[in-house]
Amino acid sequence: MKVTMGEAVAFPESIHAYRAVPARKSAAGIMFACGLALGSGADAVRPVTPPPSAERGQMAYQKSCAVCHGYGGDGKGAFAPNLSPKPRDFTSGMYKFRTTGSGELPTDADLMRSIEDGIHGTQMPAWKGVLSYQERADVIAYIKTFSADFRTPPPPTLAFPPPPAAVADDKEVAEGRMVYMLMECWACHGGKGKGDGKSGRTLKDDWGYKILPWDLTNQAYKGGNDPQSLYRTFSTGLNGTPMPAYALDGFLVGGDAAVDPAKYQEAYGPAEVETLKAWLRAQPTDGQIQRMDAERKSELGERRKWALVAYIRSLVRTPNFFVRMFTGNPELTP
């Protein structure tokens, strides 16, 4: 049996019970089977704790994480063969969800967020409410011992501006669709964002596993589909996958850029291509952009980037009652 994204893995019933239950002030009484063990419950207020300990973290990791991620942190735990996507290989030092630049290590806060919130659309559960804050911090200290990359000074975090007030209005969405077309997001994600682009059929991750472009209409985005999370994903990329980081300069395409209808016909009809051409004619040319000062360039790039966020969010569809009822996958429950 192989489990794919959006399916529920055949874990013991006790695990399904945990995943369907919202986090509570105490998780005492909920027990995992298959060697998984719980910590001391949620921390309503984070206590004053001793420094994180990799030695303590090893014990928590082996009880709660090794069954998927492996005792050696290589992503080859007992459950790993039946999971898709595969558990993270901590020995690689590559992490998808970060607030740091492309190819960089995550911060401790990034790791804590993934552990606390889990990864939507996968079998990685939220551990807040299961492991205490101290236990989570200790696990992070232990996870970092799997890769020598963490012995180097931590990378700086990127600055992410707050979303504009108009990030969800129709004008932003319409412009975002033009940016989506212009930057050829459709090549992988498809013209309607369903993850069915022609280029996406042969993609593999850095471990050689087949990887599919995300269906942007699926609400269970692994890194979150709120405006700031999407902006962060565009800015950082997803290490270990074909999803690159998009610097602000990448959004500064001039209005005189050539549009080849033959290239777009894979995903769009003639009328849609003409709409893109008309939008471009109303944009500053490449020469005009080059003569802009840094502030104006930044404003243009930010406007387009947030417009793309607005368009991506407009594609998201909430599963109806019957989908939620019969999939048996708590990740689909809002």
URZI-V632150 format. One record per run of one state. SS is the DSSP state (alpha for helix, beta for strand, coil for the rest). FROM is the first residue (numbers start at 1). TO is the last residue. Records with the same first field share a line. If there is no record, write none. Layout:
SS: FROM-TO  FROM-TO
This chain:
coil: 1-12  21-53  65-65  70-79  83-89  93-99  101-107  118-127  129-130  132-132  147-147  152-156  158-169  183-185  190-197  203-203  205-209  211-217  219-226  237-247  252-260  265-269  282-285  291-293  316-316  318-320  328-329  333-334
alpha: 13-20  54-64  66-69  80-82  90-92  108-117  133-146  148-151  170-182  186-189  198-202  227-236  248-251  261-264  270-281  286-290  294-315  321-327  330-332
beta: 100-100  128-128  131-131  157-157  204-204  210-210  218-218  317-317
